[in-house]
Amino acid sequence: MTTFTDELTAIAADVRALLGDPARRPDFAPAELLTATLAYPQAGGKALRPALTVWASGALGGAREPAVRAGAAVELYHTYTLVHDDVIDRDPVRRGKPSVHALLDTVGRARFGLTDEAAHYGLSMAILAGDCLQAWAIDLLASVTEFGVDPALALRLVRRLEGLTGPAIVEGEVRDIQLPFIPVAEVTDEDILRVIRTKTAALFAYCAWTGGMLARGTEDDAVRALVAFAEEAGIAFQLQDDVLGLTADAATLGKPVGNDLREGKRTLIIALGWARADAAQRAALEAVLGNPGADAAAIARAVAVLHDLGAIGDTQQAATRYLTTAFAHLDTLPDTPYRRLLREFAEVMVKRAK
C-alpha cells in the first residue's frame, strides 16, 4: 500500500513532467522572459495544491488525469502570485535561491551590462513573468477538456478562478500591504483572518472545489464539504506558517528568519503579543516592526518576547482549532483512502517542524 509521501511524490513528479514539457506551455519569448517564467516551476515544490485537487477529486470518485492537469494549473497560478508577492515584499530569496526579480537583476547585468537600472529591470521582468505564469495557468486549466471534461464545466473552472478566487487573492494582498500602515493596537483579529482567508485559504478552497467539480460535475453537499475543509485547513496552514517564520531556521524557511517582523506584517502573533505586552516589551517589538535593517539579535529579542507573552503558542493552538474544524467537514464524506490522504495532508501542513 502506498504511503502519503509516496502519493505526494508521485503527484509532484507528474506536475514537474507536465510543466517541464515545452509543448504544454505558450511560447514565452525572448529568452530572458522564459528564464524568469520558468525559474520557480523548475525549482520544484511540494505540490500541495495539486495534491489537494487530485485527492479531493478522488474522494468523490473522480479520475486522476484531469485532476492532475487542473492541479498543475493551480500550481502555476499560485506561482504567479509568489513572483508578484516577492516583488511587493522586496524579498531577494525564495526557497533558498534568488527570487525572480533578484535573478533577473543578475541576468540584466550580465546580458546588457546594467548597473543602476539592473534592479528595475529585474522587477519589471518579474512582473511580466508573473503575467506569463497566469496566462499559462489558464491555458492549462482549459485543457482539461482533452480528458473528456465537459467544456461547460471547464469554463466554470476558469471563471471561478479568474472571477472569484483571483480577485480574492489580490484583495488579501492589498489588505496585507495596507495593514502595516495601521497602528498595531487598531488591527483586529478579524482584519488578520480576512487577509488569511483571501490571500491564502481561497486558493486551497478552489483546489478542493475544482477536484470535487471534476468528480461530480455539480456543486453538491459533498463538494461544499470539501471546500469548507480546505478553507479551514488553509487558515491553519497560514497560522503555522507565521509561526515558522519566527521559529524555524533560515535553511528550513529558505529565507531569513523574522522577515515578517522586518516588513511590519500584521499577524495574529503580533496582535496577541502587542495586546499583552508592557512598555519594555512593546519597545522590543517596535525596534523590529517595519524595520528592514533590524539585525538578528533584535529579531531574537522580539521573538523571545512573543514567546514569553504566549503569542506564538496561542497562535499554534488557533491553528489546531481550525484544523479540528476542517476535520469535522471532512468526516462528513465516506471513509476512503482519498479521505485519509486529505486528512494527512492537513495534518502535515499544520504539524510541520516548529
Residue, then its C-alpha position, 0 to 999 in steps of 0.5 A: m500500500t502506498t504511503f502519503t509521501d509516496e502519493l505526494t511524490a508521485i503527484a509532484a513528479d507528474v506536475r514537474a513532467l507536465l510543466g517541464d514539457p515545452a509543448r504544454r506551455p505558450d511560447f514565452a519569448p525572448a529568452e530572458l522572459l522564459t528564464a524568469t517564467l520558468a525559474y520557480p516551476q523548475a525549482g520544484g515544490k511540494a505540490l500541495r495544491p495539486a495534491l489537494t485537487v487530485w485527492a479531493s477529486g478522488a474522494l468523490g470518485g473522480a479520475r486522476e488525469p484531469a485532476v492532475r492537469a487542473g492541479a498543475a494549473v493551480e500550481l502555476y497560478h499560485t506561482y504567479t502570485l509568489v513572483h508578484d508577492d516577492v516583488i511587493d515584499r522586496d524579498p531577494v530569496r525564495r526557497g533558498k535561491p534568488s527570487v525572480h526579480a533578484l535573478l533577473d537583476t543578475v541576468g540584466r547585468a550580465r546580458f546588457g551590462l546594467t548597473d543602476e537600472a539592473a534592479h528595475y529591470g529585474l522587477s519589471m521582468a518579474i512582473l511580466a513573468g508573473d503575467c506569463l505564469q497566469a496566462w499559462a495557468i489558464d491555458l492549462l486549466a482549459s485543457v482539461t477538456e482533452f480528458g473528456v471534461d465537459p467544456a461547460l464545466a471547464l469554463r466554470l473552472v476558469r471563471r471561478l478562478e479568474g472571477l472569484t478566487g483571483p480577485a480574492i487573492v489580490e484583495g488579501e494582498v492589498r489588505d496585507i500591504q495596507l495593514p502595516f500602515i495601521p497602528v498595531a493596537e487598531v488591527t483586529d483579529e478579524d482584519i488578520l483572518r480576512v487577509i488569511r482567508t483571501k490571500t491564502a485559504a481561497l486558493f486551497a478552497y478552489c483546489a478542493w472545489t475544482g477536484g470535487m467539480l471534476a468528480r461530480g460535475t455539480e456543486d453538491d453537499a459533498v463538494r461544499a464539504l470539501v471546500a469548507f475543509a480546505e478553507e479551514a485547513g488553509i487558515a491553519f496552514q497560514l497560522q503555522d506558517d507565521v509561526l515558522g517564520l519566527t521559529a524555524d531556521a533560515a535553511t528550513l524557511g529558505k529565507p531569513v528568519g523574522n522577515d515578517l517582523r522586518e516588513g511590519k506584517r500584521t499577524l495574529i502573533i503580533a496582535l496577541g503579543w502587542a495586546r499583552a505586552d508592557a512598555a519594555q516589551r512593546a519597545a522590543l517589538e517596535a525596534v523590529l516592526g517595519n524595520p528592514g535593517a533590524d539585525a538578528a539579535a533584535i529579531a531574537r529579542a522580539v521573538a523571545v518576547l512573543h514567546d514569553l507573552g504566549a503569542i506564538g503558542d496561542t497562535q499554534q493552538a488557533a491553528t489546531r482549532y481550525l484544523t479540528t474544524a476542517f476535520a469535522h467537514l471532512d468526516t462528513l464524506p465516506d471513509t476512503p483512502y482519498r479521505r485519509l490522504l486529505r486528512e494527512f495532508a492537513e495534518v502535515m501542513v499544520k504539524r510541520a517542524k516548529 
